[in-house]
Amino acid sequence: MHVDLDTLATALYVKIDDELKASPQLNRYRPTVGIDPKITDAELITVAVLQVLLGHHHETRWLRRARKDIGHLFPYLPKQPGYNKRLRALTTQLAHLIALLAADTDLWHHPIRLADSTPVQCGTSRTTTQNSDLAGWAGYGYCASHSRRFWGLRLHLVTTVHGLPVAFALTNPKADERDVLVDLICLQPAMFHHPDGLILVVDKGYRDRRTEDWLNEATIEVIRPAYRTDPPRPGKTLLRAVRQNIESVNDTLKDQLNLERHGGRTPAGVAIRVLQRLLALTAAIWHNWHTGQPIMRSLTAYDH
């Protein structure tokens, strides 16, 4: 089946609109007397996903361009202040929709999960680190993959082997990866359940006997690289086959979806921009699965 941006936008809008109508708890309070908004939350979320897929990180420029690119789908588009204000109020809805789209495929039933974390830089100057509203949540961290220090947050991500996000968290860079992983499993146990047991592939940063014992008790088998002092570990062939997948997902988020150019300056601003990108990635995989595409994580049909 041929797919393009318009078919994804239409299918995504219908799915989001149906879910918001079926889940009253997701709808924000509106007074009974007043002017109805000209663009619904379902339309606004769909526009936010298209913004990311088309590579626009600057909201004002995006809304100018959107009138030409997607005006035939959304006749009314708000100005930047209204767009930004309403989008920041939809954090709960975006997080819910990511889980909804993931569960609407058979991909998340796969018995293998991949876990990793990646930096989300939020500033480069000392003045920013001292005066930013993110100070306290954001902090200094070290990225071993690129041998560099950064100031910002760390995105912890658990995906299927196809790159479908199933759990995520934004934390201070100094937060222990193992503790965050345990918290994610406790908060979303359904996403880590498989009748035959789950396999979790991680890197050396998750090495911890207590954590591995806890995961084994939760019927989750840990596959990770062995240190030189370790005895041979099972799963070496599987590790070699799928370990690079999570790195590829991080590259997709950063290179194609502009994760490091999020532009957020407040906790709410950073959170919604990261969720935008995770929802865009999830929506693309969800649509590719439903339309029978050969590569689940391909964004080529939607980025122009």
Secondary structure, 3 states (H helix, E strand, C coil): CCCCHHHHHHHHHHHHHHHHHHCHHHCCCCCCCCCCCCCCHHHHHHHHHHHHHCCCCCHHHHHHHHHHHCCCCCCCCCCHHHHHHHHHCCHHHHHHHHHHHHHCCCHHHCCEEEEEEEEEEEECCHHHHHHCCCECCEEEEEECCCCEEEEEEEEEEEEECCCCEEEEEEECCCCCHHHHHHHHHHHCHHHHCCCCCEEEECCHHHCCHHHHHHHHHCCEEEECCCCCCCCCCCCHHHHHHHHHHHHHHHHHHHHHCCHHHCCCCCHHHHHHHHHHHHHHHHHHHHHHHHCCCCCCCCCHHHCC
